[in-house]
């Protein structure tokens, strides 16, 4: 890996359930979890042009903004804490944006999203001890890679370094392919009194909350029966059955046929809108009118 890659490493307490940003730096250094931070920092410093700061807050966004004209930051690495007594009790599934942004974890997600909006090209890697059902929420917010913290700091250091290699070598190619797919217009056909379009899921994590909300909203505007068919295994789901739809379209590159009852102009519009959702580059920035 070239040493000229510039990494911004934001140190936080490695122990979950503690809000490190409220601790004095000296107390943070005396905390047993800090050793993991220091080991990871030293590992990254040996491979990259590393800069590190404390506290994941507005200063991080400001530093990234200031770096863009000249010495651009290539990747951000940080720990994503959750509050055991608050966040760990939550099991609401798809409702997290409405319920969650008041917590430390939720505020961190919000900042990740704003950083990605400011610099879409920056790679964001987070490692976390959050429960399994939180795993993809940072990706929904804009993180490029999430590492589940283990009980071994050496394993975590290895995982972080491996993931950075993946982000720098593989992700630019994957992004270019995803962008190309997103720009391909739909080919809509009429078959057996249905309006049909075929595509594949383009969003890297499969479809999540924002996409399903858009699909539901558009289906209510144009009340026609819509069937999604997984062309690989033949399973089907109706747009009104969100649970089945979640399972059917949960993975990138899933080949899918969208069949809408009828051949009316409204069916054509709905086909284009649903196609736009599924082929979006990012779930956070779905543009329903791309192909109108």
Residue pairs with C-beta under 8 A, 6 or more apart in sequence:
1 47
1 48
1 164
1 165
1 168
3 47
3 48
3 49
4 49
5 48
5 49
5 74
5 75
5 164
5 168
6 48
6 49
6 50
6 51
6 67
6 71
6 72
6 73
6 74
6 75
7 44
7 48
7 49
7 50
7 51
7 73
7 74
7 75
7 76
7 77
7 164
8 51
8 52
8 53
8 60
8 63
8 64
8 73
8 75
8 76
8 77
9 40
9 41
9 44
9 50
9 51
9 52
9 53
9 77
9 78
10 52
10 53
10 54
10 55
10 56
10 60
10 76
10 77
10 78
10 79
11 20
11 28
11 37
11 41
11 52
11 53
11 54
11 78
11 79
12 20
12 21
12 37
12 54
12 55
12 56
12 78
12 79
12 81
13 19
13 20
13 23
13 28
13 31
13 33
13 34
13 37
13 79
13 81
14 33
14 34
14 35
14 36
14 37
14 79
14 149
14 153
15 31
15 32
15 33
16 81
16 82
16 84
16 128
16 129
16 130
16 149
17 81
17 82
17 83
17 84
17 85
18 31
18 33
18 81
19 81
19 83
19 104
20 28
20 31
20 55
20 81
21 55
21 56
21 57
21 104
23 31
25 54
28 34
28 54
35 153
36 153
36 156
37 79
39 153
39 154
39 157
40 153
40 156
40 157
40 160
41 50
41 52
43 157
43 160
43 161
44 50
44 77
44 160
44 161
44 164
47 161
48 164
51 73
53 59
53 60
53 63
56 78
56 108
56 111
57 111
58 111
60 76
60 78
60 111
60 115
61 111
61 114
61 115
61 118
63 73
64 73
64 76
64 115
64 118
64 119
64 122
65 118
65 119
67 73
68 119
72 119
73 119
73 122
74 122
74 123
74 168
75 122
75 123
75 124
75 125
75 164
75 167
75 168
76 115
76 122
76 123
76 124
76 125
77 125
77 126
77 127
77 160
77 164
78 125
78 126
79 126
79 127
79 128
79 149
80 105
80 108
80 126
80 127
80 128
80 130
80 138
80 146
81 104
81 105
81 108
81 128
81 129
82 88
82 103
82 104
82 105
82 128
82 129
82 130
82 131
82 134
83 103
83 104
83 105
86 103
87 100
87 103
87 104
87 105
87 106
87 130
87 134
88 131
90 96
90 99
90 100
91 133
92 99
93 133
94 208
94 209
94 212
95 209
96 106
96 137
96 209
97 209
100 106
100 109
101 107
101 109
101 110
105 130
105 134
109 137
109 138
109 140
109 141
110 141
112 124
112 126
112 138
112 141
112 142
112 143
113 141
113 142
113 284
115 122
115 124
115 142
116 122
116 124
116 141
116 142
116 143
116 284
117 142
123 144
123 145
123 164
123 167
123 168
123 171
124 142
124 143
124 144
124 145
125 143
125 144
125 145
125 146
125 147
125 160
125 163
125 164
125 167
126 138
126 143
126 145
126 146
126 147
127 146
127 147
127 148
127 149
127 156
127 159
127 160
128 134
128 138
128 146
128 147
128 148
128 149
129 148
129 149
130 137
130 148
132 148
135 146
135 148
136 146
136 205
136 208
138 146
139 146
139 204
139 205
140 205
140 208
140 209
140 210
140 283
140 284
141 284
142 282
142 284
144 167
144 171
145 163
145 166
145 167
147 156
147 159
147 160
147 163
149 156
150 156
150 159
174 204
175 281
178 202
178 204
178 281
179 281
181 200
181 202
181 279
182 202
182 279
182 280
182 281
182 290
184 279
185 291
186 197
186 199
186 271
186 272
186 275
186 291
187 197
187 198
188 195
188 196
188 197
188 268
188 271
188 272
189 195
189 196
189 197
190 196
190 263
191 259
193 261
193 262
193 263
194 259
194 260
194 261
194 262
194 263
195 259
195 260
195 262
195 263
195 264
195 267
195 268
195 270
195 271
196 257
196 258
196 259
196 260
196 271
197 257
197 258
197 271
197 272
197 274
197 275
198 231
198 255
198 256
198 257
198 258
199 255
199 256
199 258
199 275
199 278
199 279
200 253
200 254
200 255
200 256
200 278
200 279
201 207
201 249
201 251
201 252
201 253
201 254
201 256
201 278
202 252
202 278
202 279
202 280
202 281
203 211
203 252
203 278
203 280
203 281
203 282
203 283
204 252
205 252
205 283
206 249
206 250
206 251
206 252
206 254
207 215
207 245
207 246
207 249
207 250
207 277
207 278
207 283
208 283
210 283
210 284
210 286
211 249
211 277
211 278
211 280
211 283
211 286
212 242
212 245
212 246
214 273
214 277
214 286
214 288
215 239
215 245
215 274
215 277
216 239
216 240
216 242
218 270
218 273
218 274
218 277
218 288
219 226
219 239
219 240
219 270
221 270
222 266
222 267
222 269
222 270
224 260
224 261
224 262
224 266
224 267
224 270
225 238
225 260
225 261
226 238
226 239
226 258
226 259
226 260
226 261
226 270
226 274
227 236
227 237
227 238
227 239
227 258
227 259
227 260
228 236
228 237
228 238
228 239
228 245
228 248
228 249
228 256
228 257
228 258
228 259
229 235
229 236
229 256
229 257
229 259
230 236
230 248
230 254
230 255
230 256
231 255
231 256
231 257
232 254
232 255
235 248
236 248
237 244
237 245
237 247
237 248
237 249
238 244
238 245
239 245
239 274
248 254
248 256
249 256
249 278
256 278
258 271
258 274
258 275
258 278
260 267
260 270
260 271
261 267
269 292
272 291
272 292
273 288
273 289
275 291
276 286
276 287
276 288
276 289
276 290
276 291
277 286
277 288
280 286
280 287
